[in-house]
Amino acid sequence: EKVSESKKSTSTATPTLLELEDKYQDRIRNLLQQIDNWKTGYYTIKLETTGNLASVAQEAELQLLEATAQMEEDKLQLMMETNASIDKLQSEFDSSMEESRRVISGLRRALRETAGDKYDDVVK
């Protein structure tokens, strides 16, 4: 009996291969569970980050569209102002040309009259 008790005490004191295997299998399961937890956390963070990035991208796209719309509005306003300036300059040019034509016509008339008077003076 003492021999079997000593065998029992030594067998309980030093783990058997099966006990060690069970212990390591438990550790492996725990580690795999931790890995799964880390993966879940990683994918959660990744989804949040991706969502945030998509939100940032949408915000940037919206800002780009707003800036483009503002530029188009400014361009239209500038074109309208330019056209108004061109119309004003064209009107001033036309008025100036008409005035110049009148002056030239008056000068021609005066020149003819002066030339006619001189011709009359020469003929007399």
C-alpha positions in Angstrom: 0.0 0.0 0.0 2.8 2.3 0.8 4.3 1.8 -2.6 1.0 2.6 -4.4 0.6 5.7 -2.1 4.1 6.8 -3.0 3.2 6.3 -6.7 0.1 8.3 -6.2 1.9 11.1 -4.5 4.5 11.2 -7.1 1.9 11.0 -9.9 -0.1 13.9 -8.4 3.1 15.9 -7.7 4.4 15.7 -11.3 1.8 16.1 -14.0 1.4 13.5 -16.5 1.7 14.1 -20.3 -2.1 14.1 -20.6 -2.4 16.7 -17.9 0.3 18.8 -19.5 -1.4 18.4 -22.8 -4.8 19.5 -21.3 -3.2 22.4 -19.6 -1.5 23.6 -22.9 -4.7 23.0 -24.8 -6.5 25.3 -22.3 -3.8 27.9 -22.8 -4.1 27.6 -26.5 -7.9 28.0 -26.3 -7.4 31.1 -24.1 -4.9 32.6 -26.5 -7.2 31.9 -29.5 -10.0 33.5 -27.6 -7.8 36.6 -26.9 -6.9 36.6 -30.6 -10.6 36.6 -31.5 -11.2 39.4 -29.1 -8.4 41.4 -30.6 -9.7 40.7 -34.1 -13.2 41.8 -33.1 -11.7 45.0 -31.6 -9.6 45.5 -34.7 -12.5 45.1 -37.1 -14.7 47.4 -34.9 -12.0 50.1 -35.0 -11.5 49.5 -38.7 -15.2 50.0 -39.4 -15.3 53.1 -37.3 -12.2 54.5 -38.9 -13.5 53.6 -42.4 -16.8 55.2 -41.5 -15.0 58.3 -40.3 -12.8 58.3 -43.4 -15.9 58.0 -45.6 -17.4 60.9 -43.7 -14.3 62.9 -44.1 -14.2 62.1 -47.8 -17.9 63.1 -48.2 -17.2 66.3 -46.3 -14.2 67.1 -48.5 -16.3 66.3 -51.6 -19.1 68.6 -50.4 -16.6 71.3 -49.7 -15.2 70.8 -53.2 -18.6 71.0 -54.7 -19.4 74.2 -52.7 -16.1 75.8 -53.8 -16.8 74.8 -57.4 -20.3 76.3 -57.3 -18.9 79.5 -55.7 -16.3 79.7 -58.5 -18.9 79.3 -61.1 -21.1 82.0 -59.5 -18.1 84.3 -59.3 -17.2 83.5 -63.0 -20.8 84.3 -64.0 -20.7 87.6 -62.1 -17.4 88.5 -63.6 -18.7 87.7 -67.1 -21.7 89.9 -66.5 -19.6 92.8 -65.3 -17.2 92.3 -68.2 -20.1 92.3 -70.7 -21.5 95.5 -69.1 -18.1 97.2 -69.4 -17.8 96.1 -73.0 -21.3 97.4 -73.7 -20.4 100.7 -72.1 -17.1 101.0 -74.0 -18.9 100.1 -77.2 -21.5 102.8 -76.6 -18.9 105.4 -75.7 -16.9 104.4 -78.9 -20.0 104.6 -81.0 -20.9 108.1 -79.6 -17.3 109.2 -80.1 -17.3 107.9 -83.7 -20.6 109.7 -84.4 -19.3 112.9 -83.0 -16.1 112.5 -85.0 -18.1 112.0 -88.2 -20.1 115.2 -87.5 -16.9 117.1 -86.9 -15.3 115.7 -90.1 -18.5 116.5 -92.0 -18.5 120.0 -90.7 -14.8 120.5 -91.5 -15.4 119.2 -95.0 -18.3 121.6 -95.5 -16.2 124.5 -94.1 -13.3 123.5 -96.4 -15.6 123.5 -99.4 -17.0 126.8 -98.5 -13.5 128.2 -97.9 -12.2 126.7 -101.1 -15.3 128.0 -103.0 -14.7 131.5 -101.6 -11.1 131.4 -102.7 -12.1 130.1 -106.1 -14.6 132.9 -106.4 -11.9 135.4 -105.4 -9.5 134.0 -108.0 -12.2 134.1 -110.8 -13.1 137.7 -110.1 
